Structures are given as C-alpha cells and as structure tokens.
Amino acid sequence: MKDYQPAKQMVQAPTIEAPTRPNTFPNYPSLGTPLSRMSSNSEKSLGLKSEKKKIGILGLGSIGSRHYRNFKELGCEVLGYDSHRPANAFDRQYVINWADAIAVATPTEQHGNDIIDCLVAQKPMFVEKPIHGANAALSDGDLGILMVGYNLRFHSCVKKAKEWMGIGKIGKPLWARFTCAQFNNKPDYLRDGVILNWSHEIDLALYLLGDAKLVAGSHNTEESLADLCLYHSTINCHTMVHLDYLTKHERRGFLIVGEYGAIEADLVKRELYHKNNLGHNADSFYGRDSFDGNYITEAQAFLDRLEGKEALGCTAEEAMAVVKICLEAKRCGQ
C-alpha cells in the first residue's frame, strides 16, 4: 500500500458553487428518499453502473486519510476534500457531485451538514462514528447512510463471539463487561471526551446482546474516565462498560457470562476463550487479522453494500441508538 500523498495525486479542481440551503434540516424533501429510488448514481438494489466506484472523502485527517488509502487499494477512484488542507484537496461540492458515494470523516460536529449535503445530492454514505449532530438529518428515516464506522464488528474475535452466542455456547447471558482502557492525551480526543470517542464498546454491547438502555453512569470532570451500566430488557441482562484515557498498559476486551459458562475476549491480543462453569477452557480462538486489515474489510463491506449485497456493518439506526446512550451518559453526574 502506498503512503497517502494527496498533493501529488490531485490537481486543483474547478469550484462549483454549493446550492443555497435553509438552516434547518427538515426542509429538504429528499431526506426520506430511499436510495433505491435515487436516479443518476444508483441502479436497482443500490448497484452502481460503473464497475470502478468513485469514492469522495470528506475530511483528510488521520481516519480520512486511512479511508482514502484503503479505497484506492480496493481499486476505486478517490477524491478528497478537507477545509484544513485546501492546497491538497478538491473543492467540497465538486467532490460530492463527482462521486458515486461519499465517506464522511470530518470532525463530529460537522457530520450534520455533511450528511445533509450528501442527501441533497442523493449520494449513499459511509459515515465515521459517532454520528452525533446528525439527529435532525435522520429524523425522517432516511436510508442514505449505508454504514457507520464501528469497525470492531469486523474484528475476528468479535465475529467468532457472535457466532458462539448464536449457537448458544454459554446459554442465556446473565451479565457482561466491556472495557476500553487506552492512554490518550491528544487534544481532539480530550475535547470530545471518552464516551463518544470510545463508543465502539457500547456498539459491541448492543451488537452482541441486543438493544439496551442506560440505567446508570458516571464520569470524571475531564471525561477521561467513565463507567456505564446498561440493561438489555429482552434478555434481562446487565452490562458494565468501562472507558478511559488514563491506563498506560492498553486493555480492550469483554467478558460475557451465561448459564453454561463465559466468553472472554482480549481484543488487543486477538484471543477468545469459551470457559465452562468450572472456569476451564472449553474452546479457544486466535485471530490472525490486524487493525489495519479490519479497516480494509470494512471498506470492502461498504462497496458490497453499494452493489446491493448483504454485508456486515453498523446501520444508521443502530448507530443512533449508540449515540443516544452516549449523550445520556455524558449528562450523568460526576
């Protein structure tokens, strides 16, 4: 894979004036338009006419640059826009109009405007997590967001755990614990807080155990540490979620305890264990994938969805359920 060098790969594109739009989202009639009825860039079941997809990237920071490289690696034509790197990027509206689909990787607070402009242009989207700020844009049940970037779903241990849960290896879940403890002092992470930034673990809890509501939560003043308690009413199961920026030795994983044993995952080492009720290993799994590989698999899943294929990934509805819990947790007392 080549290093990302947008300045060498791009030339200055003509500026196309963005359409005038009102300040409130619901005035757009296209918000509730299913992609299956969108004309110009989609066919039946979202299949695109061109075999080589044209992907526009909004935001060329760390994650946006990663998506840029990955879609190029998968054979797509890619153009990018970033307001902080105008010399190295195309005009924003030009990118939106040119692309078959858009990957939104701008800062969280910009997601709402980016999503609306892509919906107006009738472009299917991959949106980086979290989609906080897009609430009004999604209020009409829009189908334009095909995938949200909760990429731990593509982790080999998570997929295997989902399989084990599906075949009833531990019976009915009784309680669970999810942990993401990674030292981080970057300003943008500190600004947004650990709850939204490490919301992958909340998504995993809902993905593996079903819908839940927040029943308790606490965080410190800087929101560099938080603890949440979720309740999955359909299976009468409680989940604890611990998130922090403070732990120097990275810890990331989960424990799900059931009637007939437990599933324990170390997502850093990519190890998964099924333990019986005596605490002995009844089964084990060791993943051979990688963090970088999970991002590429996620990008390929998005391309598959563009062609109308079934593919793993987090939907907009699922992502909004995660955001709802995050915002409630941020409002909890210290």
C-alpha positions in Angstrom: 0.0 0.0 0.0 1.4 3.4 -1.0 1.7 6.2 1.5 -1.0 8.8 1.3 0.2 11.8 -0.8 -2.8 13.8 -1.9 -0.8 16.7 -3.2 0.9 14.5 -5.9 -2.2 12.6 -6.9 -4.6 15.6 -7.3 -4.8 18.8 -9.3 -6.9 21.8 -8.4 -10.5 21.3 -9.4 -12.9 24.0 -10.5 -15.0 25.4 -7.8 -18.7 24.6 -8.1 -21.0 26.9 -6.0 -22.9 25.0 -3.4 -26.7 25.3 -3.5 -28.4 27.6 -1.1 -29.9 25.7 1.8 -32.0 26.6 4.8 -30.7 26.5 8.3 -33.0 23.6 9.4 -32.7 20.1 8.1 -36.4 19.0 7.7 -37.0 21.4 4.8 -35.2 19.0 2.4 -37.8 16.7 0.8 -35.1 14.2 -0.2 -34.3 13.3 3.5 -36.8 10.4 3.4 -36.0 9.2 -0.1 -34.8 5.6 -0.2 -31.7 5.1 -2.2 -33.5 2.5 -4.3 -35.4 5.4 -5.8 -32.4 7.7 -6.4 -31.7 8.1 -10.1 -28.3 9.4 -11.5 -25.8 7.3 -9.5 -27.7 4.2 -8.5 -29.5 1.3 -10.0 -31.8 -1.4 -8.7 -30.7 -2.6 -5.2 -28.1 0.2 -5.0 -25.9 -1.5 -7.7 -23.8 1.2 -9.3 -23.4 1.4 -13.1 -19.7 1.7 -13.1 -17.6 -1.3 -12.0 -14.9 1.1 -10.7 -16.5 3.1 -8.0 -15.8 6.8 -7.5 -15.5 7.5 -3.7 -15.4 11.0 -2.3 -13.7 11.5 1.1 -14.8 14.5 3.2 -12.1 15.1 5.8 -8.5 14.1 5.2 -7.3 13.8 8.8 -5.9 10.6 10.2 -9.0 8.5 9.7 -10.0 10.2 6.4 -6.5 9.5 5.0 -6.8 5.9 6.0 -10.1 5.6 4.1 -8.5 7.3 1.1 -5.7 4.8 1.0 -8.0 1.8 1.6 -10.5 2.7 -1.1 -7.6 3.2 -3.6 -6.2 -0.1 -2.5 -9.5 -1.7 -3.4 -9.4 -0.3 -6.9 -11.7 2.8 -6.5 -11.2 6.2 -7.9 -10.8 8.6 -5.0 -11.0 12.3 -4.5 -10.8 14.1 -1.1 -11.8 17.4 0.5 -10.5 18.9 3.7 -11.1 22.5 4.8 -7.9 22.4 6.8 -5.8 21.3 3.7 -7.2 23.4 0.8 -4.0 23.1 -1.2 -4.1 19.3 -1.1 -7.8 18.7 -1.8 -10.5 19.3 -4.3 -13.5 21.7 -3.8 -16.0 20.2 -1.5 -19.1 20.4 -3.7 -17.1 19.2 -6.7 -16.2 16.0 -4.7 -19.8 15.4 -3.7 -21.1 15.9 -7.2 -18.4 13.8 -8.8 -18.6 10.8 -6.5 -20.8 7.7 -6.7 -20.6 7.5 -2.9 -19.2 9.5 0.0 -17.1 8.7 3.1 -17.7 11.3 5.8 -14.7 11.5 8.0 -14.9 15.2 9.2 -15.0 16.2 12.8 -18.1 15.0 14.6 -19.6 18.5 14.8 -19.6 18.8 11.0 -21.4 15.5 10.4 -24.9 17.0 10.3 -24.1 19.5 7.5 -22.1 16.9 5.5 -24.8 14.3 5.7 -27.5 16.7 4.6 -25.5 17.9 1.6 -24.8 14.3 0.5 -28.5 13.5 0.9 -29.4 16.5 -1.2 -27.0 15.3 -3.9 -28.5 11.8 -3.5 -25.2 10.1 -2.6 -25.0 7.0 -0.5 -22.7 7.4 2.5 -20.3 5.8 4.8 -20.1 7.9 8.0 -17.4 7.7 10.6 -18.6 7.2 14.2 -20.2 8.8 16.1 -23.0 10.4 14.1 -23.8 12.8 16.9 -25.0 16.1 15.3 -26.9 14.2 12.5 -30.1 13.7 14.6 -32.2 16.2 12.6 -30.9 14.8 9.3 -32.0 11.3 10.2 -35.4 12.2 11.7 -37.3 11.4 8.6 -36.0 7.8 8.4 -33.5 8.4 5.6 -31.8 5.4 4.1 -28.8 7.3 2.6 -26.3 6.2 5.2 -25.4 2.6 4.3 -22.8 2.1 7.1 -21.4 3.8 10.2 -17.8 3.2 11.1 -18.0 0.9 14.1 -15.3 -1.3 12.7 -14.7 -3.5 15.8 -17.6 -5.6 14.3 -15.0 -6.7 11.7 -12.6 -7.9 14.4 -12.1 -11.7 14.1 -12.8 -12.3 17.8 -16.0 -10.3 17.7 -17.2 -12.2 14.7 -16.4 -15.5 16.4 -18.0 -14.4 19.6 -21.2 -13.5 17.7 -21.1 -17.0 16.2 -20.7 -18.7 19.6 -23.5 -16.6 21.0 -25.7 -17.6 18.1 -25.2 -21.3 18.7 -25.8 -21.0 22.4 -22.4 -21.9 23.7 -23.0 -20.2 27.1 -26.8 -20.3 27.1 -28.7 -17.3 28.3 -26.4 -14.3 29.0 -26.5 -13.2 32.7 -24.2 -10.2 32.7 -21.3 -8.7 30.7 -18.4 -6.3 31.0 -16.8 -4.4 28.1 -13.5 -2.5 28.6 -11.6 0.0 26.6 -8.7 1.5 28.6 -6.1 3.2 26.4 -3.9 6.2 27.3 -4.6 9.2 25.1 -3.8 12.9 25.6 -4.5 14.2 22.1 -6.4 17.5 22.2 -9.2 16.4 19.9 -9.8 13.2 22.0 -9.8 15.2 25.2 -12.2 17.8 23.7 -14.8 15.2 22.7 -14.5 13.0 25.8 -14.0 9.3 26.2 -17.7 8.4 26.0 -18.2 9.4 22.3 -14.7 8.5 21.2 -14.6 5.1 22.7 -18.3 4.3 21.9 -17.2 1.2 20.0 -17.6 -0.7 23.2 -21.2 0.5 23.6 -21.9 -0.6 20.0 -20.4 -4.0 20.7 -22.6 -4.5 23.8 -25.7 -3.8 21.7 -24.4 -5.8 18.7 -23.7 -8.9 20.8 -26.5 -8.7 23.4 -29.3 -6.6 21.8 -31.0 -3.3 22.4 -30.3 -1.7 25.8 -31.0 1.5 27.8 -28.6 3.3 30.2 -29.6 2.8 33.8 -26.5 4.4 35.5 -23.4 6.3 34.5 -20.6 8.3 35.9 -17.6 10.2 34.6 -14.8 12.5 35.9 -14.7 16.2 35.3 -12.4 15.9 32.2 -14.4 13.0 30.9 -11.2 11.0 30.5 -12.8 8.1 32.5 -16.4 6.8 32.5 -18.4 3.9 33.8 -21.8 2.9 32.4 -24.4 0.3 33.3 -26.8 -0.8 30.5 -29.8 -3.0 30.8 -30.9 -5.4 28.0 -34.6 -5.9 28.8 -35.3 -8.5 26.3 -32.8 -10.9 27.8 -32.9 -9.5 31.4 -29.1 -8.9 31.3 -26.9 -6.1 32.7 -23.7 -4.8 31.0 -21.0 -2.8 32.6 -18.9 -0.6 30.3 -15.6 0.9 31.4 -13.8 3.6 29.2 -10.7 5.6 30.0 -7.8 7.6 28.5 -5.7 7.0 31.6 -4.4 3.4 31.6 -0.9 3.2 30.3 -1.0 -0.5 29.5 -3.8 -0.9 26.9 -6.7 -3.1 27.9 -9.5 -3.8 25.5 -11.9 -6.7 25.5 -15.1 -8.2 27.0 -16.5 -10.9 29.2 -20.0 -12.3 28.7 -21.2 -14.7 31.5 -24.0 -17.1 30.7 -25.8 -20.0 32.2 -23.3 -22.6 30.9 -20.1 -20.7 31.0 -18.5 -17.5 29.7 -16.9 -15.9 26.6 -13.8 -13.9 27.3 -12.1 -11.8 24.6 -8.8 -9.9 24.6 -9.1 -7.7 21.5 -5.5 -6.5 21.7 -4.0 -10.0 21.6 -6.9 -11.2 19.4 -7.6 -14.1 21.7 -11.1 -15.5 22.5 -11.9 -18.2 25.1 -15.0 -20.2 25.9 -14.9 -21.2 29.6 -17.2 -23.7 31.3 -18.8 -23.2 34.7 -15.7 -24.6 36.4 -13.5 -21.9 34.7 -11.8 -24.3 32.4 -11.2 -23.5 28.7 -13.8 -25.4 26.7 -12.8 -23.8 23.4 -10.5 -21.1 22.1 -9.9 -18.9 19.0 -6.8 -16.9 18.0 -7.4 -14.3 15.3 -4.9 -13.7 12.5 -6.3 -10.4 11.3 -5.0 -7.0 12.1 -6.2 -3.5 13.0 -5.3 -2.2 9.5 -6.9 -5.2 7.9 -10.2 -4.6 9.7 -10.4 -1.1 8.2 -9.9 -2.6 4.7 -12.5 -5.3 5.3 -14.9 -2.5 6.5 -14.3 -0.5 3.3 -14.9 -3.6 1.2 -18.2 -4.3 3.0 -19.3 -0.7 2.2 -18.5 -1.4 -1.5 -20.5 -4.6 -1.3 -23.5 -2.7 0.1 -23.3 -0.3 -2.8 -23.8 -3.2 -5.1 -26.8 -4.4 -3.2 -25.0 -7.3 -1.5 -25.5 -8.4 2.1 -22.6 -7.2 4.2 -21.5 -6.8 7.8 -21.7 -3.3 9.2 -23.4 -0.9 11.5 -26.6 0.8 10.2 -27.6 4.4 10.9 -30.4 3.2 13.1 -28.0 1.1 15.2 -25.5 4.0 15.4 -28.2 6.4 16.6 -29.1 4.0 19.4 -25.4 4.1 20.5 -25.3 7.9 20.3 -28.5 8.2 22.4 -26.8 6.2 25.2 -23.6 8.2 24.9 -25.4 11.6 25.2 -27.4 10.3 28.2 -24.1 9.1 29.8 -22.4 12.5 29.2 -25.3 14.2 31.1 -24.8 11.9 34.1 -23.3 13.4 37.3 -19.7 13.0 38.2 
